[in-house]
Amino acid sequence: MTRYDRLIIASVSVFSVLMWATFQLWPTPDQVLAVVEIAGEQVLQFEVPAAGSQEIVQHRITFPRGEAIIESRDGRVRILPMPTEVCPLGICWATGWIGRTGQSIVCLPNRIVITLRGRAAQVDGVTH
């Protein structure tokens, strides 16, 4: 391996680390909102605490079969576990945390949909 090979490898490595740091550590200016709908009607909308924030925010929503607690922190949102008589399969709370614009949590038995919205959608990938 020549001296120039080492220089190229070092340059590419430094460039890669800088690019990674830019995308991971740079704060995003977009405000992320969680929109909660029950039976197609919007009942709640709140700002999700920024990523890196340790602030925990809980919102209680009621619906015909019971109530649910929506928790948000660190740029993410989830539904806390509910009793089986309220949500029999528990798929909504088993979904866990969502944190990207466009992601949703859906509870079909209770007709609850939580969607993250922002000014710019995050793209998973592009195909041509």
Steps between C-alpha positions, in 0.01 A plus 500: 500500500645830392503829684223633273280197570520576872423865431189409298379255768554758774322772299199280427483393867511857629240609243271212598521580870428868434198417284365259762547759776327767293187288445488350849586797716364795304170617651200489269299823488176324408230493761354150536135480600310196621141497375252273681177401329215292637247369247640737237459810718807687624486517880854605588807655343823568687863579434738210558792590730824538303740209461745496787248655737433300817166675556219243523155619393188288547156562350188312610230436241161344561289299258189281530683187625734674746802725500858499379813687598723631222857564606755711314866573566832518320332569164283186520142401585333180626180370660542352845364145556122474541293226667386216272133594548580840344738381226483118460811437287710794616653554157489878540715513812717211379592719202726687740662834432455689173724793421501570127265730316230296329507207744175395670369297790158346435257343749223343292263387779488856635540676163801703621767624260809692612703649215820704510492801271756763418589754236720258308450126479800279560572271208595138561628444150443583139470256210497570131 
